[in-house]
Amino acid sequence: MRISNNMVVYNFLNSMDKSQNRMNSIQEQLSDGKLVHRPSDDPIRAYRGLRFNVDLAVNEQYQQNMKDAMAWMNQSDAALSDLSDLTQRAKEIVVQAVSANPSLGQEALGKQMDGLIDQAVHDGNTQIGDRYIFAGQQDKVIDGPFKRMTITVAGVPKEYVVYRGDLNKVSMSIQAGANDPRKDSVNVTGDEVFGPMTMVTDSVTGQSYATAGFFSDLLAIKNDLATGKADLVKLSNVGLANVDLAHDRLLLAQTQIGARMASYQMAQNMMQFANTTIAENASANDDVNIAKATIDFKNNENVYNASLAVGARIMPPSLVDFLK
């Protein structure tokens, strides 16, 4: 086979171009430590890298959701703990009122109960950020979900604590797939904390309000004590029973929150482990072995320089060579 001068020149230049491309590719990898800079470099590796980045971003969002959920539940637990202590104090007031030799008069005990009601309303309006934790999904209601007010019922003014939230769950997604509001909820609603809601209608304005049993029971005790002539039999039976029931309800709500917190903590630990695994896989897929790449670059550089030296010898002579 006859090899022309043009073929020699073409093959030489083509080989030099390939060698330069290999050096440029390695130089690009060494400059930022990444194996792939465009899909054409390695389509399969580029696709895997994209999937790892997406998985990592999704996992990080789930982790942020878990942090938000844990913060919500921690705040709920603190409020429930305060309410639980408050009901214990309410029970002490009732026990003291019905005792044979109370250390305080009924009116004074009634004022103490009134202070406890104010504190319970404050706890019921606990916020995390700008959201009320016991308001269901109506968590940005103005002035909080619980409010003391006087409502005229059947022509008789009476004090109530009204509830202006709803009974819906607040969910935060912590894993792929559809949410189950009962399992993924981070809140306890007003009725779970303060008992069933009863609707009352203002006979003057015609407006209806939801009132919580917890507050109605404490207000009834307070009003009875404020007269100075409380029905002690009723207090010792109905009053104490209602306070005990409220305390049991709060303990149940705390138990539910505690169980969810434990579940979320386990999920958070698993998600952190998954994040570490994904990051390691992404690094193995994307990152350059610096030592190996440096050796490869040096080898290609030596080949390139050797090619230049050999090319200078085998390139066919030209007219210029004879004119020297």
Residue frames relative to the residue before (quaternion, step in Angstrom):
aa qw qx qy qz dx dy dz
M 1.0000 0.0000 0.0000 0.0000 0.00 0.00 0.00
R 0.3567 -0.7451 0.5262 0.2018 3.56 -0.78 1.03
I 0.1842 -0.7734 0.6006 0.0845 3.56 -0.87 1.01
S 0.2590 -0.7944 0.5346 0.1267 3.54 -0.49 1.21
N 0.6589 -0.4965 0.3903 0.4086 3.52 -1.32 0.30
N 0.6289 0.5463 -0.3322 0.4424 3.57 1.02 -0.79
M 0.6405 0.5191 -0.3269 0.4620 3.58 1.00 -0.79
V 0.6349 0.5243 -0.3334 0.4592 3.57 0.97 -0.81
V 0.6703 0.4956 -0.2972 0.4655 3.57 0.90 -0.95
Y 0.6621 0.5160 -0.3105 0.4460 3.58 0.90 -0.96
N 0.6814 0.4887 -0.2973 0.4566 3.59 0.83 -0.97
F 0.6346 0.5307 -0.3313 0.4537 3.56 1.01 -0.78
L 0.6954 0.4718 -0.2766 0.4662 3.57 0.83 -1.00
N 0.6321 0.5340 -0.3287 0.4552 3.59 1.04 -0.77
S 0.6613 0.4979 -0.3034 0.4720 3.57 0.96 -0.89
M 0.6512 0.5109 -0.3177 0.4626 3.58 0.98 -0.80
D 0.6366 0.5312 -0.3239 0.4557 3.57 1.04 -0.79
K 0.6533 0.5051 -0.3110 0.4705 3.59 0.96 -0.86
S 0.6501 0.5178 -0.3167 0.4571 3.56 0.97 -0.85
Q 0.6517 0.5048 -0.3109 0.4731 3.58 1.00 -0.81
N 0.6355 0.5311 -0.3280 0.4544 3.59 1.02 -0.78
R 0.6424 0.5103 -0.3265 0.4694 3.58 1.01 -0.82
M 0.6602 0.4987 -0.3103 0.4682 3.58 0.93 -0.82
N 0.6489 0.5176 -0.3166 0.4592 3.57 0.98 -0.83
S 0.6401 0.5298 -0.3206 0.4548 3.58 1.02 -0.83
I 0.6753 0.4745 -0.2952 0.4813 3.58 0.94 -0.90
Q 0.6234 0.5387 -0.3357 0.4565 3.59 1.02 -0.79
E 0.6408 0.5209 -0.3156 0.4674 3.59 1.01 -0.82
Q 0.6539 0.5078 -0.3095 0.4678 3.58 1.00 -0.81
L 0.6787 0.4917 -0.2934 0.4599 3.57 0.95 -0.87
S 0.6169 0.5886 -0.3491 0.3887 3.59 1.08 -0.67
D 0.8216 0.1362 -0.0767 0.5482 3.63 1.04 -0.68
G 0.5309 -0.6826 0.3857 0.3217 3.58 1.25 0.14
K 0.6087 0.5527 -0.3527 0.4469 3.61 1.25 0.23
L 0.4660 -0.6992 0.4763 0.2590 3.55 -1.04 0.86
V 0.7955 0.2463 -0.0927 0.5458 3.57 1.00 -0.88
H 0.0994 -0.8085 0.5791 0.0333 3.57 -0.88 0.99
R 0.7682 0.0667 -0.0526 0.6346 3.56 1.29 -0.30
P 0.6493 -0.5545 0.3394 0.3946 3.61 -1.04 0.66
S 0.6395 0.5514 -0.3382 0.4156 3.59 1.02 -0.71
D 0.5350 0.6266 -0.4138 0.3872 3.61 1.19 -0.39
D 0.7500 -0.1812 0.1697 0.6131 3.57 0.96 -0.96
P 0.2829 -0.8176 0.4712 0.1716 3.62 0.12 1.25
I 0.6747 0.4928 -0.3090 0.4544 3.60 0.90 -0.87
R 0.6724 0.4809 -0.2972 0.4777 3.57 0.91 -0.90
A 0.6262 0.5341 -0.3350 0.4588 3.60 1.05 -0.73
Y 0.6537 0.5053 -0.3152 0.4669 3.59 0.98 -0.83
R 0.6527 0.5083 -0.3202 0.4616 3.58 0.93 -0.89
G 0.6453 0.5273 -0.3223 0.4492 3.58 0.97 -0.82
L 0.6365 0.5232 -0.3211 0.4670 3.57 1.03 -0.80
R 0.6552 0.5097 -0.3119 0.4621 3.58 0.96 -0.88
F 0.6415 0.5180 -0.3285 0.4607 3.59 0.96 -0.83
N 0.6587 0.5106 -0.3122 0.4561 3.60 0.95 -0.84
V 0.6433 0.5102 -0.3165 0.4750 3.57 1.02 -0.82
D 0.6613 0.5077 -0.3080 0.4584 3.59 0.89 -0.94
L 0.6548 0.5132 -0.3135 0.4579 3.57 0.98 -0.82
A 0.6533 0.5100 -0.3121 0.4645 3.60 0.97 -0.84
V 0.6473 0.5102 -0.3165 0.4695 3.59 0.99 -0.85
N 0.6570 0.5165 -0.3057 0.4561 3.57 0.93 -0.92
E 0.6576 0.5091 -0.3119 0.4595 3.57 0.96 -0.82
Q 0.6281 0.5191 -0.3371 0.4716 3.59 1.08 -0.67
Y 0.6363 0.5125 -0.3232 0.4776 3.58 1.02 -0.81
Q 0.6425 0.5201 -0.3261 0.4586 3.58 1.00 -0.78
Q 0.6367 0.5094 -0.3288 0.4764 3.58 1.03 -0.76
N 0.6171 0.5353 -0.3387 0.4668 3.58 1.05 -0.77
M 0.6489 0.5191 -0.3157 0.4581 3.57 1.00 -0.83
K 0.6382 0.5187 -0.3291 0.4642 3.58 0.98 -0.81
D 0.6525 0.5038 -0.3104 0.4735 3.58 0.96 -0.87
A 0.6553 0.5150 -0.3077 0.4590 3.57 0.98 -0.88
M 0.6586 0.5043 -0.3117 0.4634 3.59 0.94 -0.88
A 0.6323 0.5236 -0.3338 0.4632 3.59 1.00 -0.78
W 0.6376 0.5255 -0.3183 0.4648 3.58 1.00 -0.88
M 0.7148 0.4582 -0.2656 0.4568 3.58 0.83 -1.01
N 0.6051 0.5400 -0.3586 0.4623 3.60 1.08 -0.60
Q 0.6503 0.5026 -0.3089 0.4787 3.56 1.01 -0.83
S 0.6348 0.5259 -0.3211 0.4662 3.58 1.02 -0.82
D 0.6587 0.5205 -0.3082 0.4474 3.57 0.92 -0.93
A 0.6448 0.5175 -0.3216 0.4615 3.58 1.00 -0.81
A 0.6649 0.4943 -0.3032 0.4708 3.60 0.96 -0.86
L 0.6550 0.5089 -0.3092 0.4653 3.59 0.98 -0.85
S 0.6254 0.5330 -0.3353 0.4608 3.57 1.05 -0.74
D 0.6557 0.4975 -0.3100 0.4758 3.58 0.99 -0.81
L 0.6492 0.5079 -0.3140 0.4711 3.58 1.01 -0.80
S 0.6240 0.5365 -0.3392 0.4559 3.58 1.05 -0.73
D 0.6490 0.4926 -0.3113 0.4892 3.59 0.99 -0.84
L 0.6304 0.5529 -0.3237 0.4383 3.56 1.04 -0.80
T 0.6686 0.4846 -0.3103 0.4710 3.61 0.93 -0.83
Q 0.6030 0.5409 -0.3593 0.4634 3.58 1.11 -0.61
R 0.6473 0.4980 -0.3116 0.4857 3.57 1.03 -0.79
A 0.6205 0.5326 -0.3429 0.4623 3.61 1.03 -0.74
K 0.6386 0.5190 -0.3280 0.4640 3.57 1.01 -0.78
E 0.6317 0.5312 -0.3328 0.4562 3.59 1.00 -0.82
I 0.6351 0.5270 -0.3323 0.4567 3.59 1.02 -0.78
V 0.6639 0.4940 -0.3087 0.4690 3.59 0.91 -0.89
V 0.6469 0.5136 -0.3222 0.4626 3.59 0.93 -0.88
Q 0.6564 0.5018 -0.3113 0.4695 3.57 0.96 -0.83
A 0.6494 0.5337 -0.3237 0.4343 3.60 0.97 -0.81
V 0.7506 0.3882 -0.2196 0.4875 3.61 0.95 -0.81
S 0.4824 0.6657 -0.4482 0.3511 3.61 1.24 -0.02
A 0.6467 -0.5527 0.3670 0.3764 3.55 -1.23 0.49
N 0.8032 0.1294 -0.0515 0.5792 3.58 1.00 -0.79
P 0.0919 -0.8255 0.5551 0.0428 3.61 0.30 1.19
S 0.4572 -0.6974 0.4823 0.2683 3.57 -1.01 0.84
L 0.7586 0.2359 -0.1468 0.5894 3.58 1.25 -0.41
G 0.5421 -0.6076 0.4676 0.3439 3.54 -1.21 0.50
Q 0.6694 -0.5186 0.3518 0.3990 3.55 -1.25 0.42
E 0.6317 0.5376 -0.3482 0.4368 3.60 0.97 -0.77
A 0.6538 0.5064 -0.3091 0.4697 3.59 0.98 -0.84
L 0.6484 0.5017 -0.3138 0.4789 3.56 1.02 -0.81
G 0.6165 0.5479 -0.3363 0.4546 3.56 1.10 -0.71
K 0.6423 0.5107 -0.3212 0.4728 3.59 1.05 -0.75
Q 0.6246 0.5254 -0.3374 0.4689 3.58 1.06 -0.72
M 0.6439 0.5108 -0.3156 0.4742 3.56 1.01 -0.84
D 0.6208 0.5404 -0.3412 0.4539 3.58 1.05 -0.74
G 0.6432 0.5147 -0.3154 0.4711 3.58 1.05 -0.76
L 0.6318 0.5257 -0.3296 0.4645 3.57 1.06 -0.74
I 0.6261 0.5333 -0.3368 0.4583 3.58 1.03 -0.75
D 0.6308 0.5226 -0.3307 0.4686 3.58 0.99 -0.82
Q 0.6678 0.4982 -0.3020 0.4633 3.56 0.96 -0.89
A 0.6375 0.5246 -0.3259 0.4607 3.59 1.04 -0.77
V 0.6208 0.5182 -0.3376 0.4818 3.60 1.05 -0.74
H 0.6376 0.5268 -0.3207 0.4616 3.56 0.99 -0.85
D 0.6637 0.4889 -0.3017 0.4791 3.60 0.94 -0.87
G 0.6415 0.5326 -0.3196 0.4503 3.57 1.04 -0.77
N 0.7117 0.4070 -0.2380 0.5207 3.57 1.22 -0.51
T 0.2495 0.7844 -0.5250 0.2166 3.59 1.17 0.55
Q 0.1677 -0.7988 0.5746 0.0596 3.55 -0.99 0.91
I 0.1161 -0.6962 0.6896 0.1620 3.47 -1.42 0.27
G 0.7745 0.0094 -0.0786 0.6276 3.53 -0.30 1.26
D 0.7373 -0.3469 0.2814 0.5068 3.57 -0.71 -1.09
R 0.5919 0.5772 -0.3544 0.4368 3.59 1.25 0.34
Y 0.3546 -0.7265 0.5534 0.2004 3.56 -0.98 0.94
I 0.4012 -0.7915 0.4122 0.2066 3.56 -0.50 1.22
F 0.7375 0.3853 -0.2386 0.5007 3.63 1.14 -0.43
A 0.5336 0.6613 -0.3830 0.3622 3.61 1.24 0.28
G 0.4976 -0.6278 0.4505 0.3941 3.60 1.21 0.14
Q 0.7661 -0.3096 0.2480 0.5057 3.58 -0.92 -0.89
Q 0.5757 0.5213 -0.3935 0.4920 3.60 1.29 0.05
D 0.1991 0.8653 -0.4413 0.1297 3.53 1.01 0.91
K 0.6908 0.4196 -0.3019 0.5056 3.59 1.22 0.21
V 0.2426 0.7870 -0.5264 0.2114 3.55 1.20 0.58
I 0.5369 -0.6492 0.4365 0.3158 3.57 -0.96 0.87
D 0.8525 0.1138 -0.1297 0.4934 3.57 -0.99 0.99
G 0.6554 -0.5521 0.3169 0.4064 3.60 1.16 0.36
P 0.6013 -0.6115 0.3871 0.3386 3.57 -1.20 0.51
F 0.7507 0.3510 -0.2061 0.5203 3.62 1.11 -0.58
K 0.0682 0.8021 -0.5858 0.0936 3.54 -0.91 0.95
R 0.3550 -0.7069 0.5709 0.2197 3.58 -0.97 0.91
M 0.1903 0.7752 -0.5861 0.1394 3.55 -0.89 0.92
T 0.4366 -0.6741 0.5323 0.2674 3.54 -1.28 0.42
I 0.0688 -0.7884 0.6112 -0.0078 3.55 -0.84 1.07
T 0.3248 -0.7369 0.5613 0.1910 3.56 -0.94 0.91
V 0.0100 -0.7961 0.6028 -0.0521 3.55 -0.55 1.22
A 0.8307 -0.0440 -0.0293 0.5543 3.56 -0.68 1.16
G 0.7271 -0.4592 0.2345 0.4533 3.56 1.00 0.87
V 0.6720 0.4714 -0.2951 0.4890 3.60 1.27 -0.06
P 0.3484 -0.7327 0.5399 0.2244 3.65 -0.63 1.05
K 0.0643 0.7930 -0.5995 0.0868 3.55 -0.91 0.94
E 0.4326 -0.7098 0.4947 0.2535 3.56 -1.03 0.81
Y 0.0169 -0.7765 0.6295 -0.0233 3.54 -1.06 0.90
V 0.2716 -0.6603 0.6494 0.2618 3.50 -1.43 0.08
V 0.1768 -0.8160 0.5456 0.0716 3.56 -0.43 1.23
Y 0.3042 -0.7347 0.5852 0.1588 3.53 -1.26 0.63
R 0.1097 -0.8310 0.5452 0.0125 3.56 -0.70 1.12
G 0.5004 0.6108 -0.4509 0.4161 3.55 1.21 0.47
D 0.4139 -0.6505 0.5303 0.3527 3.56 -1.20 -0.56
L 0.5470 -0.6388 0.4474 0.3043 3.57 -1.30 0.03
N 0.4310 0.7119 -0.4501 0.3237 3.59 1.21 0.48
K 0.4928 -0.6675 0.4874 0.2720 3.51 -1.26 0.60
V 0.2967 -0.7038 0.6150 0.1960 3.54 -1.26 0.58
S 0.0914 -0.8244 0.5586 0.0030 3.57 -0.55 1.20
M 0.0907 -0.7556 0.6458 0.0610 3.52 -1.22 0.62
S 0.3942 -0.7473 0.4876 0.2201 3.55 -0.59 1.17
I 0.0608 -0.8125 0.5796 0.0104 3.58 -0.83 1.01
Q 0.7765 0.1635 -0.1386 0.5925 3.59 1.25 0.17
A 0.6353 -0.5389 0.3872 0.3949 3.55 -1.25 0.39
G 0.6503 0.4963 -0.3869 0.4256 3.56 -1.14 0.67
A 0.6903 -0.4792 0.3474 0.4162 3.54 -1.34 0.14
N 0.4695 -0.6663 0.5061 0.2817 3.55 -1.12 0.72
D 0.2110 -0.7027 0.6591 0.1654 3.50 -1.24 0.61
P 0.3817 -0.7707 0.4516 0.2374 3.63 -0.22 1.21
R 0.6549 0.5142 -0.3327 0.4427 3.60 1.05 -0.64
K 0.7235 0.4219 -0.2426 0.4896 3.58 1.06 -0.75
D 0.7579 0.3969 -0.2002 0.4775 3.55 0.98 -0.86
S 0.4517 0.6988 -0.4576 0.3133 3.60 1.24 0.04
V 0.2665 -0.7709 0.5621 0.1370 3.55 -1.10 0.75
N 0.7081 0.4497 -0.2554 0.4808 3.57 1.23 -0.13
V 0.2476 -0.6636 0.6611 0.2475 3.48 -1.43 0.14
T 0.4138 -0.7461 0.4712 0.2237 3.56 -0.86 0.95
G 0.7355 -0.4486 0.2915 0.4156 3.53 -1.32 0.28
D 0.6887 0.4728 -0.3016 0.4595 3.59 0.94 -0.80
E 0.6236 0.5375 -0.3476 0.4489 3.61 1.12 -0.57
V 0.7122 0.4256 -0.2461 0.5011 3.57 1.14 -0.60
F 0.8288 0.2477 -0.0792 0.4954 3.56 0.79 -1.05
G 0.6379 -0.5726 0.3224 0.4016 3.58 1.20 0.34
P 0.7315 -0.4312 0.2943 0.4387 3.56 -1.31 0.20
M 0.3987 -0.7089 0.5364 0.2252 3.53 -1.15 0.73
T 0.1482 -0.7679 0.6195 0.0684 3.54 -1.04 0.88
M 0.3438 -0.7465 0.5339 0.1990 3.58 -0.88 0.94
V 0.0238 -0.7627 0.6463 0.0095 3.56 -1.01 0.89
T 0.2420 -0.7772 0.5690 0.1168 3.56 -1.09 0.76
D 0.4015 -0.6990 0.5412 0.2395 3.55 -0.87 0.98
S 0.3663 -0.7678 0.4864 0.1994 3.57 -0.57 1.19
V 0.6288 0.5232 -0.3397 0.4642 3.59 1.25 -0.25
T 0.7920 0.2998 -0.1447 0.5117 3.57 0.79 -1.03
G 0.4022 -0.7221 0.4696 0.3103 3.58 1.18 -0.50
Q 0.5211 0.6425 -0.4138 0.3800 3.59 1.26 0.02
S 0.3039 -0.7541 0.5591 0.1621 3.56 -1.06 0.84
Y 0.1155 -0.7871 0.6051 0.0313 3.54 -1.13 0.77
A 0.3593 -0.6834 0.5863 0.2451 3.55 -1.25 0.57
T 0.0757 -0.7949 0.6015 0.0224 3.57 -0.86 0.96
A 0.3841 -0.7409 0.5126 0.2019 3.57 -1.01 0.88
G 0.5625 -0.6435 0.4173 0.3087 3.54 -1.01 0.91
F 0.5904 0.5909 -0.3637 0.4122 3.59 1.03 -0.77
F 0.7239 0.4300 -0.2487 0.4787 3.57 0.78 -1.02
S 0.6194 0.5445 -0.3513 0.4433 3.58 1.02 -0.74
D 0.6520 0.5127 -0.3150 0.4613 3.58 1.02 -0.80
L 0.6782 0.4766 -0.2995 0.4724 3.60 0.92 -0.87
L 0.6355 0.5200 -0.3325 0.4639 3.59 1.03 -0.73
A 0.6245 0.5355 -0.3394 0.4561 3.58 1.03 -0.76
I 0.6536 0.4941 -0.3103 0.4820 3.59 0.98 -0.84
K 0.6529 0.5210 -0.3138 0.4516 3.58 0.93 -0.91
N 0.6762 0.4956 -0.2955 0.4581 3.58 0.88 -0.94
D 0.6410 0.5232 -0.3250 0.4580 3.58 1.03 -0.78
L 0.6790 0.4803 -0.2903 0.4733 3.58 0.95 -0.89
A 0.6260 0.5766 -0.3398 0.4002 3.60 1.02 -0.78
T 0.6122 0.5613 -0.3542 0.4298 3.61 1.15 -0.49
G 0.3924 -0.7159 0.4798 0.3216 3.55 1.20 -0.55
K 0.7331 0.3233 -0.2083 0.5610 3.57 1.28 -0.05
A 0.0667 0.8497 -0.5182 0.0713 3.55 0.86 0.97
D 0.4743 -0.6286 0.5372 0.3021 3.53 -1.23 0.62
L 0.2707 -0.8203 0.4827 0.1442 3.57 -0.05 1.31
V 0.6165 0.5381 -0.3524 0.4540 3.59 1.05 -0.68
K 0.6616 0.4951 -0.2988 0.4774 3.56 0.95 -0.89
L 0.6437 0.5242 -0.3241 0.4537 3.58 0.99 -0.83
S 0.7044 0.4744 -0.2759 0.4502 3.57 0.86 -0.95
N 0.7123 0.4100 -0.2573 0.5083 3.57 1.12 -0.53
V 0.7923 0.3179 -0.1674 0.4932 3.57 0.31 -1.27
G 0.6680 0.5278 -0.3115 0.4220 3.58 0.84 -0.98
L 0.6970 0.4630 -0.2757 0.4730 3.57 0.80 -1.00
A 0.6379 0.5342 -0.3282 0.4472 3.58 0.99 -0.84
N 0.6656 0.5027 -0.3062 0.4588 3.59 0.96 -0.84
V 0.6474 0.5061 -0.3207 0.4710 3.58 1.01 -0.80
D 0.6437 0.5121 -0.3203 0.4699 3.60 0.99 -0.82
L 0.6395 0.5229 -0.3218 0.4627 3.57 1.00 -0.83
A 0.6453 0.5158 -0.3170 0.4659 3.58 0.99 -0.84
H 0.6525 0.5154 -0.3133 0.4587 3.57 0.99 -0.84
D 0.6413 0.5183 -0.3195 0.4669 3.59 0.98 -0.83
R 0.6430 0.5254 -0.3216 0.4551 3.58 1.00 -0.83
L 0.6539 0.5085 -0.3096 0.4668 3.58 1.00 -0.80
L 0.6386 0.5172 -0.3267 0.4668 3.58 1.01 -0.78
L 0.6317 0.5240 -0.3286 0.4673 3.58 1.04 -0.77
A 0.6522 0.5050 -0.3159 0.4689 3.58 0.96 -0.86
Q 0.6408 0.5161 -0.3231 0.4676 3.59 1.02 -0.77
T 0.6324 0.5332 -0.3265 0.4574 3.57 1.03 -0.81
Q 0.6475 0.5175 -0.3151 0.4622 3.58 0.97 -0.86
I 0.6612 0.4972 -0.3030 0.4732 3.57 0.93 -0.90
G 0.6546 0.5256 -0.3127 0.4443 3.58 0.95 -0.88
A 0.6504 0.5107 -0.3143 0.4663 3.58 1.00 -0.84
R 0.6597 0.4968 -0.3106 0.4706 3.59 0.97 -0.81
M 0.6313 0.5332 -0.3353 0.4525 3.57 1.00 -0.78
A 0.6452 0.5106 -0.3196 0.4700 3.58 0.99 -0.82
S 0.6497 0.5147 -0.3095 0.4660 3.57 1.00 -0.86
Y 0.6737 0.4880 -0.2966 0.4691 3.58 0.93 -0.87
Q 0.6231 0.5406 -0.3462 0.4469 3.59 1.04 -0.70
M 0.6410 0.5076 -0.3173 0.4805 3.58 1.02 -0.82
A 0.6573 0.5016 -0.3083 0.4704 3.58 0.95 -0.88
Q 0.6331 0.5347 -0.3289 0.4529 3.57 1.03 -0.77
N 0.6416 0.5151 -0.3205 0.4694 3.60 1.00 -0.81
M 0.6522 0.5069 -0.3100 0.4707 3.58 0.99 -0.85
M 0.6598 0.5119 -0.3088 0.4553 3.58 0.98 -0.83
Q 0.6268 0.5238 -0.3362 0.4687 3.59 1.05 -0.71
F 0.6378 0.5101 -0.3203 0.4800 3.59 1.04 -0.80
A 0.6443 0.5176 -0.3162 0.4659 3.58 1.00 -0.87
N 0.6310 0.5356 -0.3317 0.4527 3.59 1.00 -0.79
T 0.6459 0.5184 -0.3152 0.4634 3.57 0.99 -0.85
T 0.6600 0.5122 -0.3022 0.4591 3.57 0.97 -0.90
I 0.6608 0.5016 -0.3071 0.4663 3.58 0.91 -0.92
A 0.6511 0.5171 -0.3173 0.4561 3.59 0.95 -0.87
E 0.6467 0.5090 -0.3195 0.4696 3.59 1.01 -0.78
N 0.6584 0.5008 -0.3079 0.4701 3.59 0.96 -0.85
A 0.6427 0.5192 -0.3192 0.4641 3.57 1.01 -0.82
S 0.6458 0.5180 -0.3173 0.4625 3.57 1.00 -0.81
A 0.6567 0.5046 -0.3098 0.4670 3.58 0.97 -0.87
N 0.6833 0.4887 -0.2795 0.4649 3.58 1.09 -0.72
D 0.7996 0.3645 -0.1488 0.4535 3.58 0.90 -0.95
D 0.7199 0.5087 -0.2673 0.3893 3.56 0.91 -0.90
V 0.4544 -0.6853 0.5140 0.2442 3.52 -1.15 0.78
N 0.3823 -0.6455 0.6040 0.2690 3.53 -1.20 0.67
I 0.3431 -0.7989 0.4526 0.1982 3.56 -0.06 1.33
A 0.6599 0.5156 -0.3212 0.4421 3.60 0.87 -0.91
K 0.6793 0.4858 -0.2900 0.4674 3.57 0.89 -0.97
A 0.6634 0.5096 -0.3105 0.4515 3.58 0.93 -0.91
T 0.6324 0.5334 -0.3336 0.4519 3.59 1.02 -0.76
I 0.6507 0.5003 -0.3074 0.4815 3.58 0.99 -0.86
D 0.6444 0.5218 -0.3204 0.4581 3.59 0.96 -0.88
F 0.6479 0.5188 -0.3216 0.4557 3.56 0.96 -0.86
K 0.6629 0.5014 -0.3077 0.4631 3.58 0.93 -0.89
N 0.6391 0.5232 -0.3257 0.4602 3.59 0.99 -0.80
N 0.6775 0.4841 -0.2915 0.4707 3.57 0.93 -0.91
E 0.6151 0.5390 -0.3433 0.4618 3.56 1.11 -0.68
N 0.6484 0.5114 -0.3119 0.4698 3.58 1.00 -0.83
V 0.6391 0.5173 -0.3195 0.4710 3.56 1.01 -0.84
Y 0.6473 0.5288 -0.3141 0.4502 3.57 0.96 -0.89
N 0.6812 0.4818 -0.2900 0.4688 3.57 0.88 -0.93
A 0.6394 0.5146 -0.3253 0.4696 3.57 1.05 -0.78
S 0.6314 0.5369 -0.3301 0.4518 3.57 1.03 -0.79
L 0.6301 0.5283 -0.3319 0.4623 3.56 1.01 -0.79
A 0.6709 0.5060 -0.3002 0.4513 3.57 0.93 -0.92
V 0.6760 0.4771 -0.2908 0.4804 3.57 0.95 -0.90
G 0.6343 0.5509 -0.3293 0.4310 3.56 0.97 -0.85
A 0.6299 0.5470 -0.3358 0.4373 3.56 1.02 -0.77
R 0.6960 0.4717 -0.2706 0.4689 3.57 1.14 -0.58
I 0.7640 0.3955 -0.2146 0.4624 3.60 0.94 -0.83
M 0.4857 0.6536 -0.4575 0.3573 3.58 1.19 -0.23
P 0.5055 -0.6656 0.4474 0.3184 3.63 -0.85 0.90
P 0.5278 -0.6398 0.4474 0.3346 3.60 -1.04 0.73
S 0.2446 -0.7557 0.5908 0.1417 3.52 -1.20 0.58
L 0.7270 -0.4169 0.3071 0.4509 3.58 -1.30 0.09
V 0.5943 0.5864 -0.3613 0.4152 3.56 1.09 -0.70
D 0.6224 0.5573 -0.3453 0.4275 3.57 1.04 -0.80
F 0.7000 0.4674 -0.2727 0.4660 3.64 1.04 -0.74
L 0.6517 0.5232 -0.3163 0.4489 3.56 1.23 -0.39
K 0.5067 0.6603 -0.4254 0.3553 3.57 1.26 -0.19
